[in-house]
Amino acid sequence: MAFQRPQPPFLYPAVPFTGEIQGGLEDGLQITVNGCVHPSASRFAVNLQSGFSENDIAFHFNPRFQEGGYVVCNTKQKGNWGVEERKMHMPFQKGAPFELCILVQSSHFQVTVNGSFFVQYAHRVPFSSVNAISVAGCVQLFYITFKPPGFGSANFAPVTPVVMPTAQSVPGQMFPNPGIPPMLYPNPTYPMPFFTSIPGGLYPSKSIIVTGTVLPSAQQCGSCVRATASRWPWMASTCLSTTTA
């Protein structure tokens, strides 16, 4: 059986955002959207749709903070909205991070927010028509990941927002900031051993997160950090090596 990787994540995409879902939706696919609601948010939306236009949206998930807060779910076909389904409960908080998971099942989408079941939305159009995801509104995105059915763990994604100090910020300030952006690697695979620099160097509370997949034939793997001479203060290099049979 061939070893297959899940789709690589979208990391820190700017909002509004639209991205391709490689291969479209399938029964058992889990999509995770991780981000933070703006403190002054009025609403935001996550759409599973056909193509990069908004004429055909199989699943429209739309939290609204007016009137005490509620969530609208709907479907748009050929530019026309269907009947809204409203959940009169708001699982998101202004100014707070969130994790939204959408699980594709044969008859419906199952939605969990911050680990708790929130809503189930029956398919109004075949989910096979979906090949893109879009996010709009008052949110900052950290990542969007895709976990195929039967795949053991989430794929190639950071667990927390990147935090980096700069001359314009203080330790612990959350991205974005105007000084040093996070180091992102959109390519899902890299030759081993892999080397890269760490902008800003190391400092107390900084986290280095290495995610990936251990190959079936792997014997051992490891990583290390070492200091090097560079124009960046406290520059370091990381290496990740994998030995296979």
Secondary structure, 3 states (H helix, E strand, C coil): CCCCCCCCCEECCCCCEEEECCCCCCCCCEEEEEEEECCCCCEEEEEEECCCCCCCEEEEEEEECHHHCEEEEEEEECCEECCCEEECCCCCCCCCEEEEEEEECCCEEEEEECCEEEEEEECCCCHHHCCEEEEEECEEEEEEEEECCCCCCCCCCCCCCCECCCCCCCCCCECCCCCCCCCCCCCCCCCCCEEEECCCCCCCCCCCCCCCCCCCCEEEEEEEEEECCCCCCCCEEEEEEEEEC
